[in-house]
Structures are given as C-alpha cells and as structure tokens.
Amino acid sequence: MKCSICKTNLPKGTGKMLIKNDGRIFYFCNSKCQKNFDLGRTEKKIKWVKKAKATT
C-alpha cells in the first residue's frame, strides 16, 4: 500500500484507511496527510511532498 497523498510505502498494519461512499479507498501514513486530504489538497499543490519526491 502507498499513502494517497505523499506516496510513501506503508508497512502492513500501520496507517489509516478511508473508504468513501462511492467505494474509493484512500490510505494515509499520518494525520498530516489525512488533514491535507480533508482540506481538498492534492499532492501536486503541497510543497513538502514535492520536496520529498525531489530528494528521493
């Protein structure tokens, strides 16, 4: 599994899973990613996700 916002790998048994009414499933590694998702932000608009992807 990967986090739906920052795309980091989640070890088995960790993180949170959100299931929408239409059947879409979202995974989050921490509350920071979940709060950004709740605010309607995408990984393209978040600066810290861009920096993390650039360094890896």
N, C-alpha and C positions, 0 to 999 in steps of 0.2 A: 504494500500500500504506500501511497505517497500523499503528502499533505496537499490539499486542494489549493492552497494559496502559495506557499513557498516551495513546493515540490520536493521537500526533503523526504527521505525514506523513513517510515515509521516501523520500529520494531514491533513484533507481534505482541498484542496485549497492551499497547500504550496508545495514547491519543484519544480523540473523541470522534464519534461518527454522528452525522446529522442526516436524517432521511426526510426529504420534503414530501408533501402530499402527492406530488406527481411521480414519485418513485426515484428521483435523483438522489444519489448518495454522495455526501461530502465528508472528507476526513480532515482533521485538524491536529497539528502536532502540539499546539499550546493555545492558551487563551488569547494571545496576541493575534494569532492568525484567525481565530474564530470571531473576535471583535471586529477586525477589519472586514471580514466577510459579511457580518451583520450590518455594517455601515455601507455595504454595496460597493466596496472597493475591489479591484481586480489586481492580479499580480503585475500587470503592466503599469499600473499607476502608483505602486508602492516603492519608494526609494530603497528601503533596506533589502527588499527582495532582489532588486536589480543589482545592488552591490554584492550580495551573496552569490548570485549567479555569475557575476563578472570575475570573482576571485576564484571560483572553482573550475 
